[in-house]
Structures are given as C-alpha cells and as structure tokens.
Amino acid sequence: MCDEANVKRVSPHGLRHSCTEIWIRKGATLEDIRRLLGHKSVETTRRYIHRTDERLIELAKEIRSQL
C-alpha cells in the first residue's frame, strides 16, 4: 500500500516509535509511555523517545510567549 500511495515504507515498529513521540509532544510522561508500550523497565522505554529539534523549537516558542 505504501508503494501505491508513493510514501516511504514504515514498519509497525517504526510506527510505534512515531506514536511514542506524539504522546510525548502531548505531555505524556516516561511512566505513561512505559505503561502504554507494556514495558517492564523504564530503561527500555527510553529507547523509544527521540527528542527532535522540532520539539526544542516548539518549547522555545512556548517559553518566549510567556516572557
């Protein structure tokens, strides 16, 4: 289906990482994500969190608007 839609192929595991980033952006905590993904260890969950420059830019804009 990805080929037909002319979009990059993504695995279910890749979608899991993307979903995790969306939850983080919306304010979920590391513990929230750990429970959501069913991990026993927070250390395992940390591997799913990929902070991006986009996130830093969003935070900077939010902080600036509060000054």
Contacts in CASP RR format, 6 or more apart in sequence:
PFRMAT RR
TARGET T0000
AUTHOR 0000-0000-0000
METHOD contacts of the structure
MODEL  1
MCDEANVKRVSPHGLRHSCTEIWIRKGATLEDIRRLLGHKSVETTRRYIH
RTDERLIELAKEIRSQL
2 8 0 8 1.000
2 9 0 8 1.000
2 10 0 8 1.000
3 9 0 8 1.000
10 18 0 8 1.000
16 37 0 8 1.000
16 48 0 8 1.000
17 48 0 8 1.000
17 50 0 8 1.000
20 33 0 8 1.000
20 36 0 8 1.000
20 37 0 8 1.000
20 48 0 8 1.000
20 49 0 8 1.000
21 49 0 8 1.000
21 50 0 8 1.000
21 52 0 8 1.000
23 32 0 8 1.000
23 33 0 8 1.000
23 36 0 8 1.000
24 33 0 8 1.000
24 49 0 8 1.000
24 55 0 8 1.000
25 55 0 8 1.000
25 58 0 8 1.000
28 36 0 8 1.000
30 42 0 8 1.000
30 45 0 8 1.000
30 46 0 8 1.000
30 49 0 8 1.000
31 42 0 8 1.000
33 45 0 8 1.000
33 48 0 8 1.000
33 49 0 8 1.000
34 41 0 8 1.000
34 42 0 8 1.000
34 44 0 8 1.000
34 45 0 8 1.000
37 45 0 8 1.000
37 48 0 8 1.000
39 45 0 8 1.000
END
